[in-house]
Amino acid sequence: MPENPRTDEGFARELDAADPLRGFRAEFCLPLAGDLRRAAAAARSVSPLAVADDEPAIYLTGNSLGLQPRSTRDAVVQELDDWARLGVEGHFHAKHPWYPAHEELRGPLSRLVGAKETEVVAMNSLTVNLHLLMVSFYRPRADRFRILMEDSAFPSDSYAIRSQADFHARASNGAFNVRDAVVRLVARDERSGVYTTDEVLDAIDRHADSAALLLMGGVNYRTGQVFDMARITAHARARGVTVGWDLAHAAGNVPLALHEWGVDFAAWCSYKYLNSGPGSVAGAFVHERHLSNAALPRFAGWWGNDPSTRFVMGPEFVPVARADAWSTSNPPILSLAAVRASLGVFDRATVGALREKSKKLTGYLDHLLRAERGATGIEVLTPREPEARGCQLSIRVPGHGRELLAQLLSMGVVCDFREPDVVRAAPVPLYNTFLDAWRFAAILRELAAPRR
Ligand SMILES: *Cc1c(COP(=O)(O)O)cnc(C)c1O
């Protein structure tokens, strides 16, 4: 990408023609603008920029719900057919036998998050996994009981963290209080909500003696900021603080090296950048150094038991020495099939190639939007350095609120909105094009332009 890319439509088309990953778009079901408008009872805008009803919408919400890979339907139908045909025998004789179905995902998940196969598992949903992992890794004592988190965390994380702290505070006989236990780091730059790495490291230093756990989003859901997970993890661990990352907005978006970074634990959902369908099975990582520690407190279930003794059906829990030890129940097979189909696409595209395109695509959209600043006041809040962001740009459109979303939809664009005035747009390298980015920027310019 040149320093100052051209801003004409022809250049967007040239970039698409030169994109080595352009073929992947055809592997996805792209919602048509007309179907989305009908569903929302929205009229088509009369603007010449509006996407036609029979054209794919400009879908920029892969950060919220990724699109369906075309291979997913067959994978799910195969499980339904095997269940119909084989009943219980499907556990061992389905095309993808159900009993070891989660094992097939270890390879693809480990490549996605930079882990060993023993360190990852597909299980449950994200918030549930955060709870199960905090049971093991938030171990407050009277002198070390605090949890550090970012103030702009996703609400579910705030609730999970606070309720864990409350659970322990009640049992602590007054040794500590839930109000002191949760430390929310507020970004110094309150306007953008973007943190510097140094201010996070400083906060860790300030609480180094009393913090038990640091648990943050690797990519902030509001601003799209990618934290320097390697440095933050090393800094906290060197001070005796356990480190967990919520990777909901990071998995499938940016390259990760959880094992090498020494992260204690992590969890992510699979329906955002991982395209595995609404509410699909989430993932979890536990660092190797914890895997054979059978003494860790844990909420156990039979699926976490060592498979070699699982069917002895005895009353004693014997945790298997892998991340699987945290999975409690046998997994939902229909959902795992969708995860497997989707991760197959990532394995073929590779995280490295996706990231390379993503930097270009998001950089290009950023360039087009920043060019509008003077005329429309549009402001990109997401950091500009490629290493400090993934796909998503968080865009403030002054003077516009939630109504902008409906206007975008009538133009054929799907974005989402966070109160009070932030539009989030995530061009995803697997299925979005440079032309999508160009058209979106042109449409936003038209909608945001001061009315005359
Ligand atoms: C999307 C998201 C969630 C959603 O949690 P579920 O348990 O999957 O419903 C939680 N935390 C973060 C940071 C998210 O981005």
The ligand as an SDF file (V2000), in Angstrom:
LIG
                    3D

 15 15  0  0  0  0  0  0  0  0999 V2000
  -18.6910  -10.7450   22.4150 C   0  0  0  0  0  0  0  0  0  0  0  0
  -18.0720  -10.6680   23.7390 C   0  0  0  0  0  0  0  0  0  0  0  0
  -18.5920  -11.3860   24.8250 C   0  0  0  0  0  0  0  0  0  0  0  0
  -19.8300  -12.2200   24.6830 C   0  0  0  0  0  0  0  0  0  0  0  0
  -19.9050  -13.2210   25.6480 O   0  0  0  0  0  0  0  0  0  0  0  0
  -20.7280  -14.5760   25.4120 P   0  0  0  0  0  0  0  0  0  0  0  0
  -20.4650  -15.3430   26.6350 O   0  0  0  0  0  0  0  0  0  0  0  0
  -20.2010  -15.2120   24.1640 O   0  0  0  0  0  0  0  0  0  0  0  0
  -22.1640  -14.2290   25.2440 O   0  0  0  0  0  0  0  0  0  0  0  0
  -17.9210  -11.3060   26.0220 C   0  0  0  0  0  0  0  0  0  0  0  0
  -16.8100  -10.5510   26.1630 N   0  0  0  0  0  0  0  0  0  0  0  0
  -16.2900   -9.8440   25.1270 C   0  0  0  0  0  0  0  0  0  0  0  0
  -15.0580   -9.0320   25.3210 C   0  0  0  0  0  0  0  0  0  0  0  0
  -16.9170   -9.8780   23.9000 C   0  0  0  0  0  0  0  0  0  0  0  0
  -16.4270   -9.1610   22.8890 O   0  0  0  0  0  0  0  0  0  0  0  0
  1  2  1  0
  2  3  1  0
  2 14  2  0
  3  4  1  0
  3 10  2  0
  4  5  1  0
  5  6  1  0
  6  7  2  0
  6  8  1  0
  6  9  1  0
 10 11  1  0
 11 12  2  0
 12 13  1  0
 12 14  1  0
 14 15  1  0
M  END
$$$$
